[in-house]
């Protein structure tokens, strides 16, 4: 790793980011022309101390996940992102691996829907980024690491989901998730991280292993559907869940909304307020 070059680029790009462009308020006096270290650290889920060591060249082995999170928060274009990865001692993911890059157009969606529950998943159904309203509604933490960010792990091994489903719906949902992952594996056969994810899921979940070996290859077909969310503080909320597939980047953008003026809209607003307050506390 060219640690000094990486640190210099990190610092320069941090200074160049306008706080409003990443949804941060600019009220009050600011000595920093761009983002404060604490602000960038919060956006990427790393500590301010680790960010300081990266900038000073004292931390020399950032993971590819940390590099991608920083590149995303700094709004790096393709050429700068590739250089950023090289300085960190990595090769920027190419066409033969599952894409995790948030494109400028998807970033604009995140910025425009800052008050609406929205999350972005990759083609392996691993969470890339979720805004605070999504975390508040679904109880999904962006501080999770590794396999715990994967929706298949969460549903078949982990704590499950707040979505209310019948046994038949749950079976169809799980079957569709695994079938979709099978198609993703066929599209990215050289992705070693994806192969490792599949091995880990098979080892942890007999249900996944059985579904993976089954002949069912039909992925989910629910780009727009109504879902009932059982929220621990406000009760059950019926919402529209739209999944937008960004074909060129192979991303899935999930957005939850309620019909204006309804009790569900009021409950959603309350869930977001309660959840975002607890995230700040």
N, C-alpha and C positions, 0 to 999 in steps of 0.2 A: 504493500500500500504506500502511495506517495502522500504520507500523512500531512505534510506541510501544505502541499498543493490542495488537498481535500479540505483542510481547515481554512485556508485562505478563500477558497471558492465558497465554502459554506458561510463564512462571515460576510463576504461581499454580497452574496445573494440574499442573506438575511437582512442586510441593511437596505437592500433595494426593494423589498416587498412593502407595498402600501398596506397598512393595517386593515383599512376598509375592504381591500380586495379579498381578505380571508375571513371577513365577518367580524372583525374586532372593532370596538368603539375607539374613537380618538379623542374623546373629551378629556379635559385636563391637560396639564403640561407634560410633554414627552421630550426627554433628551435624546432618545434614540430616533434616528431618522426612519428606520424601518421597523422590524419586529424586535421586541426585547427577547433575550434568551428564554425567559420564563414563558413567553407567549409561544415561541416556536416549539419549546419542549412540550407544552400542553397540547399543541396541535398534533404532535407526532407520537405522543405517549411515552416519551423518554424523560429522564430527569434533567433538570437544568445543569446539574454538576457534570453529567456525562456529555451534554452538549458543549459545555465549556471546554472539557478535555478534548473533544473532537476538534473544536476550533483552534485550540492551541497545539494540536498535533501530539497530545499526550495519550490519547486513546487511538489505537492503531488497527483495530479489527472490527469495525462496525459490520453487522450482518447485512445481507442483501435486503432484508425486510426493513431495517432501520434506514438504509440508504434510500429505498423506495419511498418510505414515509416522509423523509426529509425532502426528496425531490418533488413529491406531490405537494407538500405544504409550501414549498418555495416556488411552485408554479413553473418548474423548469420545462423548457421545450425539448424536443427530441435530441438535438445536438448537444445541448448542455447536460441533459440527463445521461447521455452516453458517456460524456467526459467525466461527469460526477461519479458514475459507477467505476470508471477506469481508475480514477484517483483513489477510490476506496478499495481497489484490489479485486473488483468484480467485473464481470461482463454483463452489460445490460441485457435483460431477457429479450430474446428474439422471437421469430415467428414459430419456433419449434417448441415453445413452452407456453403454458396457460398465461395469458396476459393479465397483469395486475395494475397496469398504468391507468390512472384517471385522466382521460382526455380533457382538453379545455372545454368542450361542449358539455360533458358530464359534470365537470366542475361548476359550470354555470348553472346547471340544474341544482346542484347542492347549494349554491349561493342563493338562488332565487327561491328555493323551497326551505329556507333556513328554519321556518316555524312549522313545517309539516314533516311528519315522520317519514324519513327517506334513508335508504341504505343501498349500498352498491356491493354486489357479490361478483366473484369471478365465475368462470365456467365450471369450476369444481365445487361451486357453492360454498366458497370460503369468503367470509366477510372481509372486504377491503376497507370500507369506511361506512360509518353510520353517524347521522347527526344526533344531537342531544334529544330531540323529540322522539326519534326512533328508539333510542336507548330507554327513554322513559316509558314508552308504550309497551315495548316488547321485552324489557328486562334483559336485553343483550348488551354486554359490556364490551366496548372497544378496547379495554385494557387486557382482554383475554389474549393469550399467546398460543402460537402453534396450532395444533389440531383442534383446540377448543374454540377457534374462530369458525370452524366448519359447521354448516347447517346439518349435514348428515350425521356428524358426530353428536351434535347437540340433540338431535331427535332420536337417535338410536342408542346412544351411550350416555350422554350427559343429562342435563336437567330438563330437557324437553322444551316445549313451546307454550306460550300463553294462548295460542289459537285453540278454540274448542272444536273438536272433531268427533264424529261417531267412529266406531270401530272400523266400519267400512271405509270411511273417508281417510282415516289414519293409514289403513293398509294401502289404499290407492296413492296417498301422498308419499309414503315411504318407498313404494315400488317405483313411482315416477322419479323421485330423487336419485335412486340408484341407477335407473335406466338412463337418466340424463348424464350421470357421471360416467357411465359406460361409453356413451357417445363422445364425451369429452376426452376420455382416454384414447379413443380411436383417432381423434383429431390431433392429439399431441403425444404420440408414442415415444418421443425422445425426452419427455419431461420426467426427470428422475424424482422431483419432489412430488409429482402427481402419483407416480408408482409407489412411493413411500407412503403417501396418504392412503392409498387403496390397501396396502399391506397392513397398515396400522388399524384401519377400520375393520378389516376381516379378522384380525387377531382380537380386537376388543368386542366385536358384536357378532354373535352367531346369526342374528337376524340379517345383518348386512351380508355376511358370507353366503347365506342361502339365497338372498335376492341377487347377489352378484353372479352366482352360478346358474340362476334361473334363465329361462328362455324369454322372459318378458323384456322387450327392448323398447317399449313405448314410453317416451319421456312425458313429463307433465305437459298438459295443454290448458293451463289456466292463466293466460296473460291478464285477464280481468275477472275478478270474482269477489263476492262478498264474503267476509270472514268475521267470525265472532271472537273477540279478544277478551279473555277473562283477566281483567286488571285487578291486582290485589287491593288497591285503594279505592277505586271507583266502581268496581263491578264489571259486568259484561257490556261490551261496546260492539255494535255491528258496524263494520266499516267496509268501504271499497278498497281492495288491494289491487293496484295495477302494477304489472311487471313489464317494464320496457326492456327489450333486448337490443343492446347496441351491437349490431352485427359486426361492424368493422373492428371493434375492440373486444368483442366476445364478453361483454359485461351484462349483468342483470341489475336493473335499477328498480327497486321496490318502493312504492309510494302508497301510504295509507291516508285516506280522506273520508270525511263524513258529509252527508247531505246538510247544507247550511240550514240553521234554524231548528234542527231536530235535537232531541234529548241525547242522541249519540254524539252529535257535534259538541254539545256542552260537556259531556263526559270525557270526550277526547281532549278538549281544551284543558279540563281540570287535570287529567292524567299527565299531560305534558307539563303543566305548571308545577304540579307536585314532584314529578320526576326530575325536571331540570333544576328545581331548587335543591333537591337532595344531592344531585350531581355536583352542584357548586359548593354545598356545605362541606 
